[in-house]
Amino acid sequence: MENTIEKTTLSPAEEVRLKNQWAAEEKAAKRKREDDIDAYKDMIDETVLFLAPDLADFGTLQNLKVDETFDAFKNALALKKELYDYKDSQSSHTFSARNGMASICIGHNEIIGFDGTENAGVMKIREFITTLGADDENREILADLLETFMKPNKKGELNPTRVVELISRKEKINKPLFSDGVDIIVKAQFKTRTSTFVKGWFKRINADGKEVKLEFSISTK
């Protein structure tokens, strides 16, 4: 039988004793939680203050390494531009050793935004869709794009990752109204650099004679 205490079987003195016991237990539990919180905060203080100096030094070293790497490839970039006539707008460059043992990519992380004129392009594409017949396969595809790429988010911005789909459709559809709309949207884009990075890999032969590929990635503001 389950061991229970009925309130009616307790004397007034016993009730007072139990209430005092419960109050003491509740107070002890509260005090333990407060002690645990203090211990947690002490642990955070100790860990952060122990690690932060080395991490700060490492962060400084990362910045220096990125700067050194960009400087090391400065002449190569100038020669590449001269030989291959690449555009200055290229955001990254990859250089690989011909023996296949190492590769380094230097570049800038970017975010794409719009200057506000893209809405005129969206209107032209909407107008173009109304000219398509119900059985035209492009009608459904473009309507879907309107609901994905051309539907602004909460900030009123379009989805720049879908621009490439519009460009690929431009050549296939080849209609002035649609092409004009795409061109307006493309020209409305602008890029903002958010950080600089160096990444790549290096192959090394370990003690067992096996080839190991070691990857690295450094990003700075």
Secondary structure, DSSP 8 states (H G I E B T S, - for coil): ------GGGS-HHHHHHHHHHHHHHHHHHHHHHHHHHHHHHHHHHHHHHHHHHHHHHHHHHHHHHHHHHHHHTHHHHHHHHHHH---TT--EEEEE-TTSSEEEEEEEEEEEEE-STHHHHHHHHHHHHHTS-TT-HHHHHHHHHHHHTTS--TTS---GGGHHHHHHHHHHH--HHHHHHHHHHHHTEEEEEEEEEEEEEEEEE-TTS-EEEEEEEEEE-
